[in-house]
Amino acid sequence: MSVKHILISIGAVILLLVVAYFLWPSSAADVPSYRVQRGDFEIYVIESGSVRAKNSVTITAPRIISGGNLQVVSLAPEGTIAKEGDVLARFDPSTALKRIQDKQTELKSAMADLAKLKAQQAADESQAQTEYETAKLNFQLAELAREKMQFEPEARKREAQIEFERARLTFEQAKLNLENKSIVRKSELGNLQLRIEQIRSDIAVSQKDMEELTLRAPISGLIVYENNWATGRKITKGDQPWSGMPIISLPDLTAMEAEVSINEMDISKVERGQSVLIIPDAFPDKTFHGTISSVSQIGRQKGQGSNIKVFDIIVDIKETDEVLKPGITTTTKIIVDQVKNVLSVPIISVFEDGKTTYAYVSDGGSFEKREVTLGQRNDNFVVVASGIREGELVALRNPEMSVEEDAQGEAMRAPGSPSDRTEGNQ
């Protein structure tokens, strides 16, 4: 016989053995079983959620008082931890620098004008003061001359009186001129000083704008770029955001929480203070503990066009861990009830026949079909109120059927429809 025929024969034998295994009823030793245990039984509601920081600061583009466009020239790496005071982003300072330089040049010119004005005013004041003093002396001399003329002829008296009036008018004009020049001097000086103060104020504003062009972390936290509404993507170098536009979020990773949407069918079972298990989908080997801190009183649509209503809840996460980053998805198990000291078996070990619920209990060499009374259940296990004793073995499939037949009827075996079961595990 050729090698080819030998291989065909061996394959046929193996195929017959496989078919026999699936079609022939199994012995008790071949049927997988579960030993009935007694303990505390927990009921869960299981939903997906996402992690976020309880406290988060949003850093926005600076509001530049002196005007000008903003342009991002550098950003701290996203996903890194920033400490308080660290630089998060810088904007192009060229416009602000030019404005400062222009204003400083203007200030120098104004200061030169101030010095020139003070010198000119000092000269004008000196001249006016001299004219005033001269007029005052001439007025005093004219007054003396008039007094001496009281015994002189009338014509001489008249001349003295005219000189006196002329001196008096000149003196009063000199006095008025001195006062007016003082007023003008103060006004001119005040206007120039006001201009200088305005320039200095503009420089201070521009310098403050320069400082605002560097964004620093007000708290320690994880650097997360915000979306640029104009481009539809995250903020990046070269973008030109408008003043007040969110640039970076800085979530505080020392206090995290999970946001979970609960189906309206289960919301009546959920309340504040309940314990929660949080399992990150990306790290299924890690489990965190939490407590429900708030439950929304208003439902919303699960998604656009969906008829399913959900209620949002917030879960405070007790632990901190580097894997708990904002945005990661989680499987959230809410413990809604707990039954103490009961027997429980896997749901797949319980069968229905009309109105009768039963299980197959091992009696050593075979399995006995035994009626059972069930209690509460979760997604994997069900409480057995009667019919089975602690320590007994129950079959995890129907031992009276082949593996293939049992697999076909598995969906019909579990008591109650999926909508009747509260999700969770033991």
Buried (B, 14 or more C-beta within 10 A) or exposed (E): EEEEEEEEEEEEEEEEEEEEEEEEEBEBEEBEBBEBBEEEBBBBBBBEBBBBBBBBBEBBBBEBEBEBEBBBBEBBEEEEBBEEEBEBBBBBBEBBEEBBEBBBEBBEEBEEEBEEBBEEBEEBBEEBBEBBEEBBEBBEEBBEBBEEBEEEEEEEBEBBBEBBEEBBEBBEEBBEBBEEBBEEBEEBBEEBEEBBEBBBEBBEBBBBBBEBBBBEBEBBBBBBBBEBEEEEEBBEEEBBBEBEBBBBBBBBBEEBBBBBBBBEEBBEBBEEEBBBBBBBEEBEEEEBEBBBEEBBEEBEEBEEEEEEBBBBBBBBBEEEEEEBBBEBEBBBBBBBBEBEEBBBBBBBBBBEEEEEBBBBBBEEEEBEBBEBEBBBBBBBBBBBEEBBEEEBBBBBBBBBBBBEBBEEEEEEBBBEEEEEBBBBEB
